[in-house]
């Protein structure tokens, strides 16, 4: 009986201790959870405070295109983002920056008086200004500028264009690709399994919109050759004059941009800083993040090591660095 009584007393003791502990937290207001939280490291977060510079056209990044070679266009990127750091850290942290431009990503180098490195060590600063540098090679050409309308018989996936109207603008790109044919879906005709079509993307200062898939054949309905898209107070008219060429991924297209109410005074929101954009993200420097410099691969492989971004840095119209593109 003595052994049985001992077990009973132990169980009762555990129950009493649990009740007292709960009461202490629930009714007396113990700081037990807070004490535990105080001993845990807060997440480290980096954010960019000057994605755009107030009163100016350019942000904290400049892109200079160089001559095209067999590998594509060479872009020299320099950036001076002001970075705010939040979160506690008990020891210095090594950090890398990934710059993404024209669909290419690269690990940036950091410049300081001691030289260039592909990482920097964060100590106890709350706000720092970084000096980043990267060269990116892409087969996508620099942004092309047009006033009121753009027409190109071989408008391709690799040709971004800025169409402006007064002080408003849209940035247009096209995707030419094959899609399952409607005729094949309804008639099961193996000859017409795929149909080549063009889809247009329009980016304005307030949103981004996409056109329908247009096939451009003269015998097709007007809706397959023409579309008007209202965006940010303006209107873009899209025309395609021939069947898109999926082998070259080009289309004979025209884009007119202007007032949404034809003859009215309001022709879209002002977008003086319309132009190229560079994307920036920060990561811990470790074995995981050294596997790749591709932002989306890093998200899949090293998500827990991301410290901030992607941040969109405005580079303005890169063929006129430091100048207002609308002047």
SELOFI-752321 format. One record per residue (C-alpha): x negated, y negated, z; residue in three letters. Coordinates in Angstrom, 1 decimal. Layout:
residues N
<<X Y Z> 'ALA'>
...
This chain:
residues 327
<<0.0 0.0 0.0> 'UNK'>
<<-2.9 -2.3 0.8> 'UNK'>
<<-4.1 -2.2 -2.9> 'UNK'>
<<-0.6 -2.8 -4.1> 'UNK'>
<<-0.2 -5.8 -1.8> 'UNK'>
<<-3.5 -7.3 -3.0> 'UNK'>
<<-2.4 -7.1 -6.6> 'UNK'>
<<0.9 -8.8 -5.7> 'UNK'>
<<-0.9 -11.6 -3.9> 'UNK'>
<<-3.2 -12.1 -6.9> 'UNK'>
<<-0.3 -12.4 -9.3> 'UNK'>
<<1.6 -14.7 -6.9> 'UNK'>
<<-1.5 -16.8 -6.6> 'UNK'>
<<-1.9 -17.2 -10.3> 'UNK'>
<<1.8 -18.2 -10.6> 'UNK'>
<<1.5 -20.8 -7.9> 'UNK'>
<<-1.7 -22.3 -9.4> 'UNK'>
<<0.0 -22.5 -12.8> 'UNK'>
<<3.0 -24.2 -11.3> 'UNK'>
<<0.9 -26.7 -9.4> 'UNK'>
<<-1.2 -27.5 -12.5> 'UNK'>
<<1.9 -28.0 -14.6> 'UNK'>
<<3.5 -30.2 -11.9> 'UNK'>
<<0.3 -32.2 -11.6> 'UNK'>
<<0.3 -32.9 -15.3> 'UNK'>
<<4.0 -33.3 -15.8> 'UNK'>
<<5.0 -35.3 -12.7> 'UNK'>
<<1.8 -36.8 -11.2> 'UNK'>
<<0.4 -37.9 -14.6> 'UNK'>
<<-2.9 -36.2 -14.5> 'UNK'>
<<-5.5 -37.3 -17.2> 'UNK'>
<<-6.5 -33.8 -17.9> 'UNK'>
<<-5.7 -33.9 -21.7> 'UNK'>
<<-7.3 -37.4 -21.9> 'UNK'>
<<-10.4 -36.2 -20.2> 'UNK'>
<<-10.7 -33.3 -22.7> 'UNK'>
<<-10.1 -35.6 -25.6> 'UNK'>
<<-12.8 -38.0 -24.3> 'UNK'>
<<-15.3 -35.2 -24.6> 'UNK'>
<<-14.5 -34.5 -28.2> 'UNK'>
<<-16.2 -36.3 -31.1> 'UNK'>
<<-13.8 -38.5 -33.1> 'UNK'>
<<-13.7 -38.0 -36.8> 'UNK'>
<<-16.1 -40.2 -38.8> 'UNK'>
<<-14.5 -42.3 -41.5> 'UNK'>
<<-16.0 -44.6 -44.1> 'UNK'>
<<-13.9 -47.2 -45.9> 'UNK'>
<<-14.7 -49.9 -48.5> 'UNK'>
<<-13.6 -53.4 -47.5> 'UNK'>
<<-14.4 -55.1 -50.8> 'UNK'>
<<-12.9 -53.0 -53.6> 'UNK'>
<<-12.0 -56.4 -55.1> 'UNK'>
<<-13.7 -59.7 -54.4> 'UNK'>
<<-11.2 -62.4 -53.5> 'UNK'>
<<-11.0 -65.2 -56.0> 'UNK'>
<<-13.1 -63.4 -58.5> 'UNK'>
<<-12.7 -61.1 -61.5> 'UNK'>
<<-15.4 -58.6 -60.7> 'UNK'>
<<-15.5 -56.3 -57.7> 'UNK'>
<<-18.7 -55.0 -55.9> 'UNK'>
<<-19.8 -53.0 -59.0> 'UNK'>
<<-21.3 -53.7 -62.4> 'UNK'>
<<-21.4 -51.4 -65.4> 'UNK'>
<<-23.8 -52.1 -68.2> 'UNK'>
<<-23.5 -49.9 -71.4> 'UNK'>
<<-26.6 -49.1 -73.3> 'UNK'>
<<-27.2 -47.8 -76.8> 'UNK'>
<<-25.4 -44.6 -77.7> 'UNK'>
<<-27.5 -41.5 -78.3> 'UNK'>
<<-26.9 -37.9 -79.2> 'UNK'>
<<-25.7 -37.2 -75.6> 'UNK'>
<<-23.2 -40.0 -75.6> 'UNK'>
<<-23.0 -43.5 -74.1> 'UNK'>
<<-25.4 -44.4 -71.3> 'UNK'>
<<-23.9 -46.5 -68.5> 'UNK'>
<<-26.1 -48.1 -65.8> 'UNK'>
<<-24.0 -48.6 -62.7> 'UNK'>
<<-25.0 -50.8 -59.7> 'UNK'>
<<-22.7 -51.3 -56.7> 'UNK'>
<<-22.9 -53.2 -53.4> 'UNK'>
<<-19.8 -52.0 -51.5> 'UNK'>
<<-19.3 -53.3 -48.0> 'UNK'>
<<-18.5 -50.2 -45.9> 'UNK'>
<<-16.7 -50.1 -42.5> 'UNK'>
<<-17.4 -47.2 -40.2> 'UNK'>
<<-15.0 -45.9 -37.7> 'UNK'>
<<-15.2 -42.9 -35.3> 'UNK'>
<<-17.8 -42.0 -32.7> 'UNK'>
<<-21.0 -40.2 -33.5> 'UNK'>
<<-23.5 -38.9 -31.0> 'UNK'>
<<-26.4 -38.6 -33.4> 'UNK'>
<<-27.4 -40.1 -36.8> 'UNK'>
<<-25.6 -38.7 -39.8> 'UNK'>
<<-27.0 -38.2 -43.3> 'UNK'>
<<-24.5 -39.3 -46.0> 'UNK'>
<<-24.3 -39.1 -49.8> 'UNK'>
<<-22.2 -41.2 -52.2> 'UNK'>
<<-20.6 -39.8 -55.4> 'UNK'>
<<-19.9 -42.3 -58.2> 'UNK'>
<<-17.4 -41.2 -60.9> 'UNK'>
<<-17.0 -43.0 -64.2> 'UNK'>
<<-15.6 -42.0 -67.6> 'UNK'>
<<-14.9 -38.5 -66.3> 'UNK'>
<<-18.5 -38.0 -65.1> 'UNK'>
<<-19.7 -37.8 -61.5> 'UNK'>
<<-23.1 -38.2 -60.1> 'UNK'>
<<-24.8 -38.6 -56.8> 'UNK'>
<<-25.9 -42.2 -56.3> 'UNK'>
<<-29.2 -43.4 -55.1> 'UNK'>
<<-29.6 -45.8 -52.2> 'UNK'>
<<-32.0 -48.7 -52.4> 'UNK'>
<<-33.7 -50.2 -49.3> 'UNK'>
<<-37.1 -51.7 -48.5> 'UNK'>
<<-38.5 -48.2 -48.0> 'UNK'>
<<-37.6 -47.1 -51.5> 'UNK'>
<<-34.8 -45.1 -53.2> 'UNK'>
<<-33.2 -41.9 -51.8> 'UNK'>
<<-30.1 -39.9 -52.7> 'UNK'>
<<-28.8 -40.1 -49.1> 'UNK'>
<<-28.8 -42.7 -46.3> 'UNK'>
<<-28.8 -42.2 -42.6> 'UNK'>
<<-25.9 -43.7 -40.6> 'UNK'>
<<-27.0 -44.8 -37.1> 'UNK'>
<<-24.9 -47.1 -35.0> 'UNK'>
<<-23.7 -49.7 -37.4> 'UNK'>
<<-20.0 -50.6 -37.7> 'UNK'>
<<-20.2 -52.4 -41.1> 'UNK'>
<<-23.0 -52.1 -43.7> 'UNK'>
<<-23.6 -53.2 -47.3> 'UNK'>
<<-25.0 -50.4 -49.5> 'UNK'>
<<-27.0 -50.8 -52.6> 'UNK'>
<<-26.1 -48.0 -54.9> 'UNK'>
<<-27.5 -47.1 -58.3> 'UNK'>
<<-26.6 -44.4 -60.9> 'UNK'>
<<-26.9 -43.7 -64.6> 'UNK'>
<<-24.0 -41.8 -66.2> 'UNK'>
<<-23.8 -40.4 -69.8> 'UNK'>
<<-20.4 -40.0 -71.3> 'UNK'>
<<-19.0 -39.4 -74.7> 'UNK'>
<<-16.2 -41.9 -73.9> 'UNK'>
<<-16.9 -45.3 -75.3> 'UNK'>
<<-16.7 -48.6 -73.4> 'UNK'>
<<-13.3 -50.3 -73.1> 'UNK'>
<<-12.3 -52.1 -76.3> 'UNK'>
<<-10.4 -55.4 -76.1> 'UNK'>
<<-7.5 -56.5 -78.4> 'UNK'>
<<-5.1 -59.4 -78.3> 'UNK'>
<<-1.3 -58.7 -78.6> 'UNK'>
<<-1.7 -55.6 -80.8> 'UNK'>
<<-4.1 -52.7 -81.6> 'UNK'>
<<-4.0 -50.5 -84.6> 'UNK'>
<<-6.5 -47.7 -85.5> 'UNK'>
<<-6.1 -44.9 -88.0> 'UNK'>
<<-8.3 -42.6 -85.8> 'UNK'>
<<-7.3 -43.5 -82.3> 'UNK'>
<<-8.9 -40.8 -80.2> 'UNK'>
<<-9.0 -39.4 -76.7> 'UNK'>
<<-12.4 -41.1 -76.4> 'UNK'>
<<-11.3 -44.6 -77.1> 'UNK'>
<<-9.8 -46.6 -74.2> 'UNK'>
<<-8.3 -50.0 -75.2> 'UNK'>
<<-7.2 -53.1 -73.4> 'UNK'>
<<-4.3 -54.9 -75.1> 'UNK'>
<<-3.7 -58.3 -73.6> 'UNK'>
<<-0.9 -60.8 -74.0> 'UNK'>
<<-1.7 -64.2 -72.4> 'UNK'>
<<-2.9 -63.4 -68.9> 'UNK'>
<<-1.2 -60.0 -68.7> 'UNK'>
<<-2.5 -56.7 -70.1> 'UNK'>
<<-2.2 -53.0 -70.4> 'UNK'>
<<-5.0 -50.4 -70.7> 'UNK'>
<<-4.0 -47.7 -73.2> 'UNK'>
<<-5.4 -44.2 -73.8> 'UNK'>
<<-4.1 -41.3 -75.9> 'UNK'>
<<-4.1 -37.5 -75.5> 'UNK'>
<<-3.8 -35.5 -78.8> 'UNK'>
<<-3.1 -31.9 -78.2> 'UNK'>
<<-1.1 -28.8 -79.2> 'UNK'>
<<2.2 -28.0 -77.4> 'UNK'>
<<4.6 -25.1 -77.8> 'UNK'>
<<6.9 -26.0 -80.7> 'UNK'>
<<10.6 -26.7 -80.0> 'UNK'>
<<11.3 -24.8 -83.3> 'UNK'>
<<9.4 -21.8 -81.9> 'UNK'>
<<11.3 -21.9 -78.6> 'UNK'>
<<14.7 -21.8 -80.3> 'UNK'>
<<14.0 -19.9 -83.5> 'UNK'>
<<11.1 -17.6 -82.4> 'UNK'>
<<9.2 -18.6 -85.6> 'UNK'>
<<5.6 -17.3 -85.1> 'UNK'>
<<4.4 -19.7 -87.9> 'UNK'>
<<5.3 -22.8 -85.8> 'UNK'>
<<4.1 -21.5 -82.4> 'UNK'>
<<2.3 -24.8 -81.7> 'UNK'>
<<3.0 -28.4 -82.6> 'UNK'>
<<0.3 -31.2 -82.5> 'UNK'>
<<1.6 -34.2 -80.7> 'UNK'>
<<0.2 -37.4 -79.1> 'UNK'>
<<1.0 -38.6 -75.6> 'UNK'>
<<0.1 -42.2 -74.6> 'UNK'>
<<-0.9 -43.5 -71.2> 'UNK'>
<<-0.3 -47.1 -70.3> 'UNK'>
<<-1.9 -48.6 -67.1> 'UNK'>
<<-0.7 -52.0 -65.8> 'UNK'>
<<-1.4 -54.0 -62.7> 'UNK'>
<<1.5 -52.4 -60.8> 'UNK'>
<<1.8 -48.9 -62.2> 'UNK'>
<<0.9 -46.3 -64.8> 'UNK'>
<<3.4 -44.9 -67.3> 'UNK'>
<<3.3 -42.2 -70.0> 'UNK'>
<<5.1 -41.9 -73.4> 'UNK'>
<<7.0 -39.0 -74.7> 'UNK'>
<<5.1 -36.4 -76.9> 'UNK'>
<<5.3 -38.0 -80.3> 'UNK'>
<<4.7 -36.0 -83.5> 'UNK'>
<<4.7 -38.8 -86.1> 'UNK'>
<<6.0 -36.9 -89.1> 'UNK'>
<<7.9 -39.2 -91.6> 'UNK'>
<<10.9 -36.8 -91.7> 'UNK'>
<<11.2 -36.7 -87.9> 'UNK'>
<<13.7 -38.8 -86.0> 'UNK'>
<<12.5 -42.4 -85.1> 'UNK'>
<<12.2 -41.2 -81.4> 'UNK'>
<<9.4 -38.9 -82.5> 'UNK'>
<<7.5 -41.8 -84.1> 'UNK'>
<<8.2 -44.8 -82.0> 'UNK'>
<<8.8 -45.7 -78.3> 'UNK'>
<<9.0 -48.9 -76.3> 'UNK'>
<<7.8 -48.7 -72.7> 'UNK'>
<<8.5 -51.5 -70.3> 'UNK'>
<<5.7 -51.9 -67.7> 'UNK'>
<<5.1 -54.5 -65.0> 'UNK'>
<<7.3 -57.1 -66.7> 'UNK'>
<<5.9 -56.7 -70.2> 'UNK'>
<<6.7 -54.3 -73.0> 'UNK'>
<<4.5 -52.0 -75.1> 'UNK'>
<<5.7 -50.7 -78.5> 'UNK'>
<<4.0 -47.6 -79.7> 'UNK'>
<<4.1 -46.5 -83.3> 'UNK'>
<<2.5 -43.5 -84.9> 'UNK'>
<<2.4 -43.3 -88.7> 'UNK'>
<<1.2 -39.7 -89.5> 'UNK'>
<<1.1 -36.3 -87.9> 'UNK'>
<<-1.7 -36.3 -85.2> 'UNK'>
<<-4.8 -34.4 -86.1> 'UNK'>
<<-5.5 -31.9 -83.3> 'UNK'>
<<-8.8 -30.7 -84.8> 'UNK'>
<<-10.3 -34.2 -84.5> 'UNK'>
<<-7.9 -35.1 -81.6> 'UNK'>
<<-7.0 -38.4 -83.3> 'UNK'>
<<-3.8 -40.2 -84.4> 'UNK'>
<<-2.9 -43.1 -86.7> 'UNK'>
<<-1.3 -45.4 -84.1> 'UNK'>
<<-0.4 -49.0 -83.3> 'UNK'>
<<0.3 -50.5 -79.9> 'UNK'>
<<1.9 -53.9 -79.6> 'UNK'>
<<2.1 -55.6 -76.2> 'UNK'>
<<4.1 -58.7 -75.2> 'UNK'>
<<7.3 -59.9 -73.6> 'UNK'>
<<9.9 -57.5 -72.4> 'UNK'>
<<12.7 -59.9 -73.3> 'UNK'>
<<11.3 -61.0 -76.7> 'UNK'>
<<11.3 -64.7 -76.9> 'UNK'>
<<11.3 -65.1 -73.1> 'UNK'>
<<8.7 -66.8 -71.1> 'UNK'>
<<7.7 -64.0 -68.7> 'UNK'>
<<5.4 -61.5 -70.5> 'UNK'>
<<4.2 -59.3 -67.6> 'UNK'>
<<2.3 -59.6 -64.4> 'UNK'>
<<-1.0 -61.4 -64.6> 'UNK'>
<<-3.9 -59.0 -64.6> 'UNK'>
<<-7.1 -61.0 -64.8> 'UNK'>
<<-9.3 -58.3 -63.4> 'UNK'>
<<-8.1 -55.7 -65.9> 'UNK'>
<<-11.1 -53.6 -67.1> 'UNK'>
<<-13.3 -50.7 -66.2> 'UNK'>
<<-13.1 -48.9 -62.9> 'UNK'>
<<-15.7 -46.9 -61.0> 'UNK'>
<<-14.7 -44.4 -58.2> 'UNK'>
<<-16.7 -43.9 -55.1> 'UNK'>
<<-16.5 -41.3 -52.4> 'UNK'>
<<-18.6 -40.5 -49.3> 'UNK'>
<<-19.7 -37.1 -48.0> 'UNK'>
<<-21.9 -35.6 -45.3> 'UNK'>
<<-25.2 -34.5 -46.8> 'UNK'>
<<-25.6 -30.8 -46.2> 'UNK'>
<<-26.0 -27.4 -47.9> 'UNK'>
<<-22.3 -27.4 -49.0> 'UNK'>
<<-22.2 -30.8 -50.6> 'UNK'>
<<-25.5 -30.2 -52.4> 'UNK'>
<<-23.8 -27.6 -54.6> 'UNK'>
<<-22.2 -30.1 -57.0> 'UNK'>
<<-21.6 -33.8 -57.6> 'UNK'>
<<-18.1 -33.2 -59.1> 'UNK'>
<<-15.5 -34.9 -56.9> 'UNK'>
<<-12.8 -32.3 -57.4> 'UNK'>
<<-15.2 -29.4 -56.9> 'UNK'>
<<-16.4 -31.0 -53.7> 'UNK'>
<<-12.7 -31.3 -52.6> 'UNK'>
<<-12.3 -27.5 -53.1> 'UNK'>
<<-15.7 -26.4 -51.6> 'UNK'>
<<-16.4 -29.0 -48.9> 'UNK'>
<<-13.2 -30.7 -48.0> 'UNK'>
<<-14.0 -30.9 -44.3> 'UNK'>
<<-17.3 -32.8 -45.1> 'UNK'>
<<-15.6 -35.7 -46.9> 'UNK'>
<<-16.0 -39.0 -45.0> 'UNK'>
<<-13.9 -41.3 -47.3> 'UNK'>
<<-12.7 -42.0 -50.8> 'UNK'>
<<-12.2 -41.9 -53.8> 'UNK'>
<<-12.2 -45.7 -53.7> 'UNK'>
<<-11.4 -47.6 -56.9> 'UNK'>
<<-14.0 -50.3 -57.5> 'UNK'>
<<-13.1 -52.9 -60.1> 'UNK'>
<<-15.9 -53.5 -62.7> 'UNK'>
<<-14.0 -55.9 -64.8> 'UNK'>
<<-14.5 -56.0 -68.6> 'UNK'>
<<-17.9 -54.6 -69.0> 'UNK'>
<<-18.8 -56.2 -72.3> 'UNK'>
<<-18.7 -59.6 -70.5> 'UNK'>
<<-20.2 -59.1 -67.1> 'UNK'>
<<-19.5 -62.0 -64.7> 'UNK'>
<<-17.0 -63.7 -67.1> 'UNK'>
<<-13.2 -63.9 -67.0> 'UNK'>
<<-12.0 -61.7 -69.8> 'UNK'>
<<-9.1 -64.0 -70.3> 'UNK'>
<<-11.0 -67.2 -70.6> 'UNK'>
